[in-house]
Amino acid sequence: LYKQAYLIRNGVLQGTQVTDAQSVSTFEYQTIVLHKDGSVSAIANDGHNVVPPLPSDRDIVQIAAGLNHTAYLHNGGTVSVYGSNASGQADTGSWKDIVKITVGADFTVGLKADGTLLACGSNQNGQCNVDRYADVYDIAACDQSLILLFKDGSMKVVGDISGGLKQADSFTDVCRIRAAAACVIAEKNNGTYQMAHSILN
């Protein structure tokens, strides 16, 4: 719902005064805006008046908003996290060579240039058990699940696999993934889509 409210066209963020938006990432409380100059700003979502602390850096290339924390990927491959560290989700200070980030409700994951992963935060459902994976091409996250897309187009759900989420493990020939809450959408190389989601949500 929030993502639909903040559409970007030629840098203009619908419904705001922002004219240089590169991307947005949103969760329940706020929407984080990445500007074309590498800086960030925040917009409180409807019904919430909390705007989180933000980095002052101008070298940010990707943003990922979680429930109470937001991760920022910097141009040099490092990751900073602002917000709650109640589950250790901000313990990214030693991370290097990161090319993509994703966050769940209370965990953070980084994809390294060599296709391996780093993770920190809540591991209640095993979503941070990533040491054994290699050749990862893309990552996304649900609230309590990590979604992996491998270079061969196959997928793996790590963490909560309740309901129908486990079905995503059988998806093949995938080129891009997106996830939120308890839903995964996979775009296949032939232009079609597959979805897996928890029936509880």
C-alpha positions as CSV (number, residue, x, y, z in Angstrom):
1,L,0.0,0.0,0.0
2,Y,2.7,2.5,0.9
3,K,4.8,1.5,-2.1
4,Q,1.9,2.2,-4.4
5,A,1.5,5.7,-2.8
6,Y,5.1,6.7,-3.6
7,L,5.5,6.2,-7.4
8,I,8.6,7.8,-9.0
9,R,8.5,9.3,-12.5
10,N,11.6,11.1,-13.8
11,G,12.7,11.8,-10.3
12,V,9.4,13.2,-9.1
13,L,8.0,11.4,-6.1
14,Q,4.2,11.4,-6.4
15,G,2.4,13.3,-3.7
16,T,5.6,15.0,-2.3
17,Q,7.9,17.9,-3.2
18,V,10.7,15.6,-4.0
19,T,12.0,16.0,-7.6
20,D,15.3,14.0,-7.5
21,A,14.2,10.6,-6.1
22,Q,16.3,7.6,-7.2
23,S,14.4,5.0,-5.2
24,V,12.3,4.5,-2.1
25,S,12.1,1.8,0.5
26,T,9.2,1.6,2.9
27,F,8.0,-0.4,6.0
28,E,5.2,0.2,8.4
29,Y,6.3,3.5,10.0
30,Q,8.3,5.4,7.4
31,T,9.4,5.7,3.8
32,I,13.0,6.3,3.1
33,V,13.9,8.2,-0.1
34,L,17.3,7.8,-1.9
35,H,18.1,11.0,-3.8
36,K,20.1,11.1,-7.0
37,D,23.0,12.8,-5.2
38,G,23.4,9.8,-2.8
39,S,21.7,11.5,0.1
40,V,18.6,10.2,1.9
41,S,15.5,11.7,3.5
42,A,12.4,10.2,5.3
43,I,8.6,10.6,5.1
44,A,6.4,9.4,8.0
45,N,3.7,7.1,6.7
46,D,0.1,7.8,7.3
47,G,-0.8,7.7,11.0
48,H,2.8,7.7,12.2
49,N,4.7,10.8,13.3
50,V,8.1,9.1,13.8
51,V,10.9,10.1,11.4
52,P,14.0,8.1,12.1
53,P,17.6,9.4,12.4
54,L,19.3,9.5,9.0
55,P,22.9,9.3,7.8
56,S,24.4,12.6,6.5
57,D,26.5,10.7,3.9
58,R,26.1,11.4,0.2
59,D,27.6,8.1,-1.0
60,I,24.5,5.9,-0.5
61,V,23.6,3.6,-3.4
62,Q,20.8,1.4,-1.9
63,I,18.4,1.7,1.0
64,A,16.4,-1.0,2.8
65,A,13.8,-0.2,5.5
66,G,12.8,-2.7,8.2
67,L,10.3,-2.4,11.0
68,N,12.5,-0.4,13.4
69,H,15.8,-0.1,11.5
70,T,17.0,1.0,8.0
71,A,20.2,-0.3,6.3
72,Y,22.2,1.9,3.9
73,L,24.7,0.5,1.3
74,H,27.5,2.9,0.6
75,N,29.4,3.3,-2.6
76,G,32.5,1.6,-1.2
77,G,30.6,-1.6,-0.3
78,T,30.1,-0.9,3.4
79,V,26.8,-0.9,5.2
80,S,25.5,1.4,8.0
81,V,22.3,0.8,9.9
82,Y,20.3,3.4,11.7
83,G,17.5,2.6,14.2
84,S,17.0,-0.3,16.6
85,N,19.7,-2.8,17.4
86,A,17.6,-4.8,19.8
87,S,18.3,-8.0,17.9
88,G,21.7,-7.1,16.7
89,Q,20.4,-6.1,13.2
90,A,22.8,-3.1,13.2
91,D,26.0,-5.1,13.7
92,T,27.3,-4.4,10.1
93,G,30.4,-2.4,11.0
94,S,32.9,-5.0,9.7
95,W,31.1,-5.7,6.5
96,K,33.0,-5.1,3.2
97,D,32.5,-5.7,-0.5
98,I,28.7,-5.7,-0.2
99,V,26.8,-5.2,-3.5
100,K,23.2,-5.5,-2.3
101,I,21.3,-5.3,1.0
102,T,17.9,-6.4,2.2
103,V,16.2,-6.3,5.6
104,G,13.4,-8.2,7.3
105,A,11.5,-7.0,10.4
106,D,14.5,-7.3,12.6
107,F,17.5,-8.7,10.6
108,T,19.9,-7.4,7.9
109,V,21.5,-9.3,5.1
110,G,24.3,-8.3,2.7
111,L,25.2,-9.9,-0.6
112,K,29.0,-9.8,-1.3
113,A,30.6,-9.4,-4.7
114,D,31.7,-13.1,-4.6
115,G,28.1,-14.4,-4.3
116,T,28.3,-15.2,-0.5
117,L,26.3,-13.6,2.3
118,L,26.6,-11.9,5.6
119,A,23.7,-11.6,8.1
120,C,22.9,-10.2,11.5
121,G,19.9,-9.7,13.7
122,S,17.1,-12.0,14.8
123,N,17.6,-15.6,13.9
124,Q,14.4,-16.9,15.4
125,N,13.5,-18.9,12.3
126,G,17.0,-19.5,11.0
127,Q,16.9,-16.6,8.5
128,C,20.5,-15.6,9.3
129,N,22.0,-19.0,8.8
130,V,23.6,-18.0,5.5
131,D,27.2,-19.4,5.7
132,R,26.6,-22.4,3.5
133,Y,25.3,-20.5,0.5
134,A,27.3,-19.4,-2.6
135,D,26.6,-18.2,-6.1
136,V,23.8,-16.0,-4.9
137,Y,22.7,-13.5,-7.5
138,D,20.0,-11.5,-5.7
139,I,18.4,-11.3,-2.3
140,A,15.0,-10.1,-0.8
141,A,13.4,-10.4,2.5
142,C,10.0,-11.1,4.1
143,D,9.3,-10.2,7.7
144,Q,11.0,-13.4,9.0
145,S,12.4,-15.0,5.8
146,L,15.3,-14.4,3.5
147,I,14.8,-15.1,-0.2
148,L,17.8,-16.1,-2.3
149,L,18.1,-16.1,-6.1
150,F,21.0,-18.1,-7.4
151,K,23.0,-17.5,-10.6
152,D,21.4,-20.6,-12.2
153,G,17.9,-19.1,-11.7
154,S,16.8,-21.3,-8.8
155,M,15.6,-20.0,-5.5
156,K,15.7,-20.8,-1.8
157,V,13.6,-19.5,1.2
158,V,15.7,-19.4,4.4
159,G,13.9,-18.9,7.7
160,D,10.1,-18.9,8.1
161,I,8.6,-21.2,5.4
162,S,5.1,-21.4,6.8
163,G,2.0,-21.4,4.6
164,G,3.0,-21.4,0.9
165,L,6.3,-19.6,1.1
166,K,8.2,-22.9,0.7
167,Q,6.8,-23.2,-2.8
168,A,9.3,-20.6,-3.9
169,D,12.0,-23.2,-3.5
170,S,10.7,-24.9,-6.6
171,F,10.8,-21.8,-8.8
172,T,13.3,-22.0,-11.7
173,D,14.5,-19.8,-14.6
174,V,14.0,-16.7,-12.4
175,C,15.8,-13.4,-13.2
176,R,14.5,-11.0,-10.5
177,I,12.8,-11.3,-7.1
178,R,10.8,-9.0,-4.8
179,A,9.4,-9.8,-1.3
180,A,7.5,-8.1,1.5
181,A,5.6,-9.2,4.6
182,A,5.0,-12.9,3.8
183,C,4.9,-12.8,0.0
184,V,7.5,-13.5,-2.7
185,I,7.2,-12.5,-6.4
186,A,9.6,-14.0,-8.9
187,E,10.0,-12.7,-12.5
188,K,11.0,-15.4,-14.9
189,N,13.2,-15.0,-17.9
190,N,10.2,-15.5,-20.3
191,G,8.5,-12.4,-18.8
192,T,6.0,-14.3,-16.6
193,Y,5.7,-14.2,-12.8
194,Q,5.2,-16.7,-10.0
195,M,4.1,-15.9,-6.5
196,A,4.4,-17.7,-3.2
197,H,2.9,-16.4,0.0
198,S,1.9,-17.5,3.5
199,I,-1.8,-18.3,3.8
200,L,-1.6,-16.9,7.3
201,N,-1.0,-13.4,5.9
